[in-house]
Amino acid sequence: MASITIRDLPDSTKEGLRRRAAQAGISLEAYARQILRAASTASVAPSSTLADISRECFGPDHGVDLEMAPRATKRPPVDFAP
């Protein structure tokens, strides 16, 4: 197994992690392993649809509020009867 050393970690951060580890009933080292394991297996980027991305970039919250144009023609329903 690999080992890492984390330098310049603020004392308050270490103390907060130690408290959370104690609440979970595990060691600080085991708690840190859980956090790192979860972070390393999380997806890098959430999957978004084109519509979601467009809304994030161009939606009403960003000054763009477009109305959908009405459909010009309505197609008749498809008849599958022989």
Secondary structure, 3 states (H helix, E strand, C coil): CCCCCCCCCCHHHHHHHHHHHHHHCCCHHHHHHHHHHHHHHCCCCCCCCHHHHHHHHHCHHHCCCCCCCCCCCCCCCCCCCC
